[in-house]
Amino acid sequence: MELPRGIGQPATRALNGEGITSLEQAATHTEAQLLALHGVGPKAIRVLREAFAEHNLDFD
């Protein structure tokens, strides 16, 4: 499943730069690991959490 567009371009670029291109890949990281990436902030985490809930996923 693709990353949700609502996370914003800076967060998408930061995640892609780390090789994270899908929700499943994002779910293999902790919230703290993702927040440590420049461009990933509270809004991106909230949007990811909502997308995870829709697809029965969660942070590692």
Secondary structure as UniProt FT lines:
FT   HELIX           5..7
FT   HELIX           9..17
FT   TURN            18..19
FT   HELIX           23..26
FT   TURN            27..28
FT   HELIX           31..35
FT   TURN            38..39
FT   HELIX           42..54
FT   TURN            55..56
//
